[in-house]
Amino acid sequence: MARLVAAFVSSLLGGAVMSERSEVSFDSSGVNCAADLYLPAEAATGPVPCVVMGHGGSGTKRLGLPAYAAKFAGGGIAALVFDYRGFGASDGEPRQVIDVAAQRDDYRAAIACARGLPQIDPQRVAIWGTSLSGGHVLAVAASDPAVAAVVSQVPMIDGMHRGRTLRQRLNWQVTARTLGFTLAALRDLRRARRGEPPLYVPVVAPPGQVAVFTEPDAEATFEALGGEACGWRNRLAPRFVFALPAYVRGTAERLAMPLLMIVADHDLQASPRFAAAIASRAPYADIRHHPLGHFDVYTGRPFEEISDLQLAFLRTHLLAAAPSAAGAAARA
């Protein structure tokens, strides 16, 4: 499977995908976090702009994100792709537990890491997020006006606003799945309060099972992107359902930098209409609608089209600016 995925990603990007990738690490609140740095050829002659990338939910840095990162590097934009604490190659305990505030802190630490790298111009650092992290980046950028640009893809803005209609939510199969997941989350929360190890559920599983996602396209996408062969794990502590973020106020309207939001109009996991409404409050927002589902953005033609849009956006706002004085000093 790993070879098939590498071939798939390589075919999307015309061959040399992994040649410029190197491993780096950074400290986030005392926890060592792992990252991959993708450098464009232009880095050989001086500091370059960079986009810092984190995955959504249980995702890890090599689950589908190498294709995006290599695409950006091929267009002159370095990419720093990191794992949250407790996930993938990063340290941290307990494992596979989503902590929203900690993930935002990891973003901030990754941004600081990128700004401190000699190959990167610290004044031309953008951030990129997808799904759950598509909301994170709005909050992180709102508190850091030095961020040069923001890309938010199929974002979960508010855990109470999902993509399903009321009629779909009242479907007996969906209701049964929601009840089973909620009971598992309650048991997991009780274990956390007792200081016991997490109670895990699968991230993806066939319909009828208790899992985060039971839609057939979800399982197929995770497998197509590499699955557990690339460091991702198909298990998650379900307690996160009680602590999902609400990035409604104090986020988009406070962004001082350009925002590109990719909205999937057939998204069942995060409300596309709500995401677009929040993004419209940003002073400099480019909102792009696509007739896709939540998981369609990572593979095939949708990936090609969306990554082209994102690269063009990043090039416009990161390459058009002159290198900073700090970058010039580093080059000297």
Secondary structure, DSSP 4 states (H G I P E B T S, - for coil): -HHHHHHHHHHHTTS--STTEEEEEEEETTEEEEEEEE--GGGGSS-EEEEEEE-STT--TTSSHHHHHHHHHHTT-EEEEEPPTTSTTS--SSTT---HHHHHHHHHHHHHHHHHSTTEEEEEEEEEEETHHHHHHHHHHHT-TT---EEEES---BTT--SS-HHHHTSHHHHHHHHHHHHHHHHHHHHHHTTPPP--B-SB--TTS-SSB--HHHHHHHHHTTGGGGT--S-B-GGGGGS--B--SSSGGG--S-EEEEEETT-SSS-HHHHHHHHTTSTTEEEEEES--TTGGGSHHHHHHHHHHHHHHHIIIIISSPPPHHHHHHH-
